[in-house]
Amino acid sequence: MAILKPNAFEFFSHSADQTRRLGVRLGAMLPVGTVICLEGDLGSGKTTLVQGIAQGWGSTDRVTSPTFVIINQYQRPNGMHLYHADAYRLAENDPLDVAMVDIDQALENGILVVEWADRLKASLPEEHIWIEMNWTGPQSRHFILTPEGKQNRTILRNLQQAIYGV
């Protein structure tokens, strides 16, 4: 069993729809400049969660895995973007590969969600929301959401209240 860091919380999903709904609630709370880091094995629900985040954030674009293109962009009606990166194929913390994600540009006019974020950990901003995702059964997943930074602690506190009413 994982030990939770301060301000972190667990969420258990029992379906892809429930995972997507978690993303919708989280996405609705994210201001420009937010970084969401996803860590989890294949099939742990990363892209499903991003589909919900994009929907909650206000994009009507179809969300797909960016595994082969490295980064996808989804737009809101106001012109802001959600940048959805997949670091699986990138060399760990390699400056040229990190440049492909263009973290600074993403944070200027949108939010950044990174799948396989542990591969870029040294290059990501200190303030982020880290989501560890684990496959626990054919339809069930276990998430540990950990905020780094005051704004992200507030976001996750609000998310926890919206989900659990605490």
N, C-alpha and C positions, 0 to 999 in steps of 0.2 A: 504494500500500500504506500502510495506517495505521501510525503510529508508536505503539507500546505505551507507556503510562505505567508507572512502577514498580508492581510487584505485580499488574499486569493480565495476562490470558492470553487466548489465542484458542481458539475451539472451532469446528470445522467439522462441520455436520450434513448428512447425506445423505438424510434423510427426515423426515417429520412425526413419526414414532414416535421417532426419535433426538432430535429437538428436545424432545418431551414427556418423554423419559427424563432429559435434562439438567435439565429443570424439576423432575422428581420428586426427583432427587438434591439439587438446590439447596433445594427446599422443605423437605426433611427436616432441613435444617441451620439453618433460620431461627428465631431467637428473637423473641418479642413486641417490637415497636418497630422492626423492620427495615423499611427502605424500599428497594424495587427500582424502578429507573428504566429504562424501555425506550424506546429510540430506534430508529426504523427506518421505512422506507416501507411503504405498503400491501403486504400479502402477504409481509412479511419474517418472519412466524412469531410475532408478539407474543402473540396469543391462544393459539396452540398451546403456547408456552412457559408461559403462565400456567396452562393446564390441567394441565400437569405440576407446576408449583409448588404449586397447590392440592391436588393428589393427594398429593404428598410431604409437604405440611404437615399433612395429616390430614383434609381436607374430602372428603366424598363427594358434595357438590353438583355439579350440572352447570354447567360454566363456559362462559359465552358472552361475546361482545364487548359492552362497555357503551357503545358509541359513541353511542347515542341516549338512554340514561338517565344517562350521565356516570359513575355508580359502581354497581357490584354488590357484594354482600356474600356471602361463603361462610363457613359455620360449621363448626367442629370439634365433636366430641362434648363437649368440655370447655367450650363456650360462647365460646371465642375466635373472632375473625373474621379473614378475609383480605378486605381491601378492594381491589377491582380497579377502578381509575379509568381513564378514557379522556379525555385532555385535548384531543383533536383538535378538538372543537367549541368549546373555551373560548378566550376572548381571552387572548393571551399576557400572563401575569403580572398580569392584572386582579384586584384584590382581591375583587370580588364573585364572580367565577368561581372563584377559588382557595378562597373560603369554601364553595363547593358541595362541594368534595372533603373538607373538614373534616379536615385532616391530623392535627391534635392528637388528635382523638377516635379516629381510626383507629389511632394509635400507642399509645394507652392500653390497648387491649384486643385488639390483633392486629398484623397486618403490612399494609403498603400496597404495592401494585404499581401503577405508573402507566405506561400506554401514552402515547406522545407526550409524555414527561416534559420534553423540551426546552421545551415551552410553559409549564411551571410552574417552571422551573429556579431562578429567583430566590426562590421561596417554599418550596422543598423543604429539608429538613434537610441540613446539611453532610455528615453521615455517612449514606452510602447505597451501594448497589451499582448502578453504571451499566452497562447492557448495550446496546451498539451492535449492531444487527442489520441484516444486508445480504442481500438476495436475490442468489444467485449462479447459479441455474439452477432448472429446474422443481421439483426436489425438494431442492436444496442451499441451505444458508444459512451465512453466516459471522458469528460472534459475537465481540465483544471485551468481556470482562467486566473492569470496573475498580472496585476497592473504594476507598471513602473512609472512613477511620476504622479504628482498630485492630481492633475486633470484626469488621468486614467484611473486613479483610485476612485474618483468621483463617478466616472462613467460606470465602472463595475459595481460600485455601491448602488447606483440607481438601477442598473440591470438586475442585480440581486433582489432589490426591493420589488421591481416589476414582476419578477418571476415568483419569488417566494413570499412577498409581502412582509419581509423583515427589514 
